[in-house]
């Protein structure tokens, strides 16, 4: 895992929220952006704040674990 204040350029990364995020006034969510071989993760409330990145296979393992698959 890499921890960095600027993991990739926002001009290149397309950030997405989960489809399970609240549709109401709550804006708390984790956003992810996929890049070749890397998944970048940030807090939607602090979009310019700290981020981290993980390899694609590590992200796939996390998603499988989190979804109970």
VEXDRENSE-514045 format. One record per residue (C-alpha): residue in three letters; x, y, z. Coordinates in pm, 1 decimal, padded with zeros to 6 digits. Layout:
{residu ALA | px X | py Y | pz Z} .
...
***
This chain:
{residu UNK | px 00000.0 | py 00000.0 | pz 00000.0} .
{residu UNK | px 00122.2 | py 00348.3 | pz -00080.6} .
{residu UNK | px 00026.8 | py 00648.5 | pz 00131.6} .
{residu UNK | px 00068.3 | py 00984.6 | pz -00032.6} .
{residu UNK | px -00093.1 | py 01327.2 | pz -00030.7} .
{residu UNK | px -00120.1 | py 01328.4 | pz -00408.2} .
{residu UNK | px -00170.7 | py 00979.6 | pz -00549.2} .
{residu UNK | px -00203.6 | py 01056.6 | pz -00917.6} .
{residu UNK | px -00327.0 | py 01362.5 | pz -01098.9} .
{residu UNK | px -00694.7 | py 01454.0 | pz -01059.7} .
{residu UNK | px -00689.2 | py 01569.4 | pz -01421.5} .
{residu UNK | px -00632.9 | py 01205.6 | pz -01522.2} .
{residu UNK | px -00820.5 | py 01014.0 | pz -01252.4} .
{residu UNK | px -01196.5 | py 00961.2 | pz -01272.6} .
{residu UNK | px -01325.3 | py 00935.1 | pz -00915.8} .
{residu UNK | px -01637.8 | py 00728.8 | pz -00846.2} .
{residu UNK | px -01854.0 | py 00666.0 | pz -00540.0} .
{residu UNK | px -02019.6 | py 00338.3 | pz -00456.2} .
{residu UNK | px -02372.2 | py 00285.9 | pz -00584.4} .
{residu UNK | px -02455.0 | py 00202.8 | pz -00221.5} .
{residu UNK | px -02367.1 | py 00557.4 | pz -00107.5} .
{residu UNK | px -02636.6 | py 00765.0 | pz 00055.5} .
{residu UNK | px -02859.2 | py 00952.5 | pz -00186.7} .
{residu UNK | px -02961.8 | py 01197.8 | pz 00087.0} .
{residu UNK | px -02781.4 | py 01494.8 | pz 00232.8} .
{residu UNK | px -02502.7 | py 01277.1 | pz 00374.1} .
{residu UNK | px -02185.3 | py 01322.8 | pz 00173.2} .
{residu UNK | px -01959.3 | py 01087.0 | pz 00365.0} .
{residu UNK | px -01821.2 | py 00832.2 | pz 00126.4} .
{residu UNK | px -01506.9 | py 00669.2 | pz 00004.0} .
{residu UNK | px -01425.7 | py 00735.0 | pz -00360.2} .
{residu UNK | px -01204.9 | py 00522.7 | pz -00584.3} .
{residu UNK | px -01027.3 | py 00589.4 | pz -00911.9} .
{residu UNK | px -00881.2 | py 00315.4 | pz -01126.8} .
{residu UNK | px -00550.6 | py 00359.4 | pz -01308.5} .
{residu UNK | px -00341.5 | py 00095.0 | pz -01484.7} .
{residu UNK | px -00236.4 | py -00151.4 | pz -01213.5} .
{residu UNK | px -00347.6 | py 00076.8 | pz -00927.2} .
{residu UNK | px -00662.7 | py 00177.0 | pz -00741.0} .
{residu UNK | px -00657.9 | py 00516.8 | pz -00567.2} .
{residu UNK | px -00881.1 | py 00575.0 | pz -00262.8} .
{residu UNK | px -00983.4 | py 00903.7 | pz -00097.6} .
{residu UNK | px -01238.4 | py 01049.3 | pz 00144.7} .
{residu UNK | px -01507.7 | py 01236.9 | pz -00049.1} .
{residu UNK | px -01531.8 | py 01498.3 | pz 00228.4} .
{residu UNK | px -01162.0 | py 01581.7 | pz 00187.2} .
{residu UNK | px -01106.6 | py 01530.4 | pz -00184.0} .
{residu UNK | px -00779.5 | py 01726.0 | pz -00181.2} .
{residu UNK | px -00660.2 | py 01554.3 | pz 00138.1} .
{residu UNK | px -00457.5 | py 01237.5 | pz 00193.6} .
{residu UNK | px -00513.5 | py 00938.0 | pz -00031.0} .
{residu UNK | px -00374.3 | py 00592.9 | pz -00063.1} .
{residu UNK | px -00328.2 | py 00351.9 | pz -00347.5} .
{residu UNK | px -00315.4 | py -00025.5 | pz -00375.1} .
{residu UNK | px -00240.4 | py -00268.8 | pz -00653.2} .
{residu UNK | px -00528.7 | py -00400.8 | pz -00859.2} .
{residu UNK | px -00505.3 | py -00754.8 | pz -00720.9} .
{residu UNK | px -00500.6 | py -00628.2 | pz -00360.3} .
{residu UNK | px -00811.9 | py -00419.3 | pz -00432.8} .
{residu UNK | px -00988.4 | py -00718.4 | pz -00589.3} .
{residu UNK | px -00910.4 | py -00926.3 | pz -00279.8} .
{residu UNK | px -01041.6 | py -00648.7 | pz -00051.8} .
{residu UNK | px -01366.0 | py -00614.8 | pz -00249.8} .
{residu UNK | px -01420.5 | py -00992.3 | pz -00242.4} .
{residu UNK | px -01359.8 | py -00996.5 | pz 00133.8} .
{residu UNK | px -01581.9 | py -00692.9 | pz 00201.2} .
{residu UNK | px -01867.1 | py -00831.9 | pz -00007.2} .
{residu UNK | px -01846.6 | py -01174.4 | pz 00156.5} .
{residu UNK | px -01768.3 | py -01349.5 | pz -00173.2} .
***
